[in-house]
């Protein structure tokens, strides 16, 4: 069987260690100035192939997705309500919640107990918004994406792997709309 073609971009930076990042349907190979990026790709071929298959599946799903028309005000209210619900469920206190444009992810958290959600999540179904927020709150308990973290996430979202695929599909859908239709309105 023929291996799939994978779009990739080599990024040379002043970093100590190489890393691979998936940005939608593009692989970013980030390497120190003096490192051979093709060697990094060869050494991580299995991971890259798994990610390529993940993106292929997400791309197929993306074709049939519909964005949810939701105002910024309604999105903010939903985010605040869900964060409060999950704070109680997980016995946590979040410092602040931010809604911002993010280049490469749906959400993030930090050591100051702040949660940030990508404002483009405004167009996602509520279940995916809930999943993003729960995922980030779980990081306040367990920082790494390891077995314990996945077990924590699966308590509320046993289908988290399917939700990750769906999030990737929406990411691809939104990027495609930006390329072909000149974007979408964040009202």
C-alpha positions as CSV (number, residue, x, y, z in Angstrom):
1,X,0.0,0.0,0.0
2,X,1.2,3.4,-0.9
3,X,2.1,5.8,2.0
4,X,-0.1,8.9,2.1
5,X,1.4,12.3,1.1
6,X,1.7,14.6,4.1
7,X,1.9,18.4,3.8
8,X,4.7,19.5,6.0
9,X,6.6,22.7,6.8
10,X,10.1,22.8,8.2
11,X,10.6,25.5,10.8
12,X,14.1,26.2,12.0
13,X,14.3,27.9,15.4
14,X,16.7,28.4,18.3
15,X,15.3,25.4,20.2
16,X,17.2,22.7,22.0
17,X,15.1,19.8,20.9
18,X,13.1,19.0,17.8
19,X,9.3,18.6,17.9
20,X,6.5,17.7,15.6
21,X,3.2,19.6,15.7
22,X,0.1,19.0,13.8
23,X,-1.6,22.2,12.6
24,X,-4.8,21.2,10.9
25,X,-3.7,19.1,8.0
26,X,-0.1,20.3,8.0
27,X,2.8,18.7,9.9
28,X,5.2,21.3,11.3
29,X,8.7,19.9,11.9
30,X,10.4,22.3,14.3
31,X,14.1,21.8,14.6
32,X,17.3,23.5,15.9
33,X,19.2,25.4,13.2
34,X,21.9,22.6,12.9
35,X,19.6,19.6,12.8
36,X,18.5,17.5,9.8
37,X,14.6,17.7,9.7
38,X,14.4,14.7,7.5
39,X,16.2,12.6,10.1
40,X,13.6,13.7,12.7
41,X,10.8,12.7,10.3
42,X,12.3,9.3,9.6
43,X,12.8,8.6,13.4
44,X,9.1,9.5,14.0
45,X,7.6,7.9,11.0
46,X,5.1,5.7,12.9
47,X,3.7,8.7,14.8
48,X,3.5,10.8,11.6
49,X,1.6,8.0,9.8
50,X,-0.9,7.7,12.7
51,X,-1.4,11.4,12.6
52,X,-1.8,11.4,8.8
53,X,-4.6,8.8,9.2
54,X,-6.2,10.8,11.9
55,X,-6.2,13.9,9.7
56,X,-7.5,11.9,6.7
57,X,-10.5,10.7,8.8
58,X,-11.1,14.2,10.1
59,X,-11.0,15.6,6.6
60,X,-13.7,13.2,5.5
61,X,-15.9,14.2,8.5
62,X,-15.3,17.9,8.0
63,X,-17.1,17.9,4.6
64,X,-20.4,17.3,6.2
65,X,-20.1,19.5,9.3
66,X,-22.3,22.5,9.9
67,X,-21.2,25.4,12.1
68,X,-23.5,26.4,14.9
69,X,-24.7,30.0,14.6
70,X,-24.1,31.4,18.1
71,X,-23.5,35.0,19.2
72,X,-20.4,36.0,21.1
73,X,-22.6,36.9,24.1
74,X,-24.3,33.5,24.1
75,X,-21.0,31.7,23.7
76,X,-19.5,33.6,26.7
77,X,-22.6,32.8,28.9
78,X,-22.3,29.1,27.9
79,X,-18.6,29.0,28.7
80,X,-19.1,30.6,32.1
81,X,-22.0,28.3,33.0
82,X,-20.0,25.1,31.9
83,X,-16.9,26.2,33.8
84,X,-18.9,26.7,37.0
85,X,-20.5,23.3,36.6
86,X,-17.2,21.5,36.1
87,X,-15.5,23.4,38.9
88,X,-18.1,21.9,41.2
89,X,-17.8,18.5,39.7
90,X,-14.0,18.4,39.9
91,X,-13.8,20.4,43.1
92,X,-11.6,23.1,41.5
93,X,-11.4,26.8,41.4
94,X,-10.5,28.5,38.1
95,X,-8.9,31.9,38.4
96,X,-10.0,33.5,35.1
97,X,-11.6,32.4,31.9
98,X,-10.5,34.0,28.6
99,X,-12.0,33.8,25.2
100,X,-9.3,34.6,22.6
101,X,-8.3,33.8,19.0
102,X,-5.8,31.0,19.2
103,X,-3.7,29.9,16.3
104,X,-3.2,26.2,17.0
105,X,-5.5,24.8,19.7
106,X,-9.0,24.9,21.0
107,X,-8.0,25.6,24.6
108,X,-5.3,26.0,27.1
109,X,-4.6,26.5,30.8
110,X,-1.7,27.7,32.9
111,X,-0.3,27.4,36.4
112,X,-2.2,30.5,37.5
113,X,-5.4,28.4,37.0
114,X,-6.5,30.5,34.0
115,X,-8.4,28.8,31.2
116,X,-8.4,30.1,27.7
117,X,-10.8,28.8,25.0
118,X,-10.5,29.6,21.3
119,X,-13.2,32.1,20.2
120,X,-13.8,29.9,17.1
121,X,-15.2,27.3,19.5
122,X,-18.3,29.6,19.4
123,X,-19.3,27.7,16.2
124,X,-19.0,24.2,17.7
125,X,-21.8,22.0,19.1
126,X,-22.2,22.4,22.9
127,X,-20.9,18.9,23.6
128,X,-17.6,19.8,22.0
129,X,-17.4,23.1,23.9
130,X,-18.1,21.2,27.1
131,X,-15.4,18.7,26.2
132,X,-12.8,21.4,25.6
133,X,-13.5,23.1,28.9
134,X,-13.5,19.8,30.9
135,X,-10.3,18.8,29.2
136,X,-8.6,22.0,30.3
137,X,-9.9,21.8,33.8
138,X,-8.6,18.3,34.0
139,X,-5.2,19.8,33.3
140,X,-5.4,21.7,36.6
141,X,-5.4,18.2,38.2
142,X,-3.1,16.3,35.9
143,X,-0.8,18.4,33.6
144,X,0.5,15.7,31.2
145,X,-1.5,13.8,28.6
146,X,-0.8,10.4,30.1
147,X,-2.9,7.4,31.2
148,X,-4.1,9.1,34.4
149,X,-5.2,12.2,32.5
150,X,-7.1,10.1,30.0
151,X,-8.8,8.2,32.8
152,X,-9.9,11.5,34.4
153,X,-11.2,12.8,31.1
154,X,-13.0,9.6,30.3
155,X,-15.1,9.8,33.5
156,X,-17.1,12.5,31.9
157,X,-16.3,11.9,28.3
158,X,-15.8,8.1,27.7
159,X,-15.9,8.9,23.9
160,X,-13.1,11.5,24.2
161,X,-11.1,9.9,21.3
162,X,-14.1,10.4,19.0
163,X,-14.5,13.9,20.2
164,X,-10.8,14.7,19.5
165,X,-11.4,13.5,15.9
166,X,-14.5,15.7,15.7
167,X,-12.6,18.7,17.0
168,X,-9.9,18.1,14.4
169,X,-12.6,17.9,11.7
170,X,-14.1,21.3,12.8
171,X,-10.6,22.7,12.8
172,X,-10.1,21.6,9.2
173,X,-13.6,22.9,8.3
174,X,-12.9,26.4,9.7
175,X,-9.5,26.6,8.1
176,X,-11.0,25.6,4.8
177,X,-13.7,28.2,5.1
178,X,-11.0,30.8,5.8
179,X,-9.2,29.8,2.6
180,X,-12.1,29.5,0.2
181,X,-14.8,31.8,1.5
182,X,-12.7,34.6,3.0
183,X,-13.5,33.6,6.5
184,X,-16.4,33.6,8.8
185,X,-17.9,36.3,11.0
186,X,-17.3,36.2,14.7
187,X,-20.4,38.1,15.8
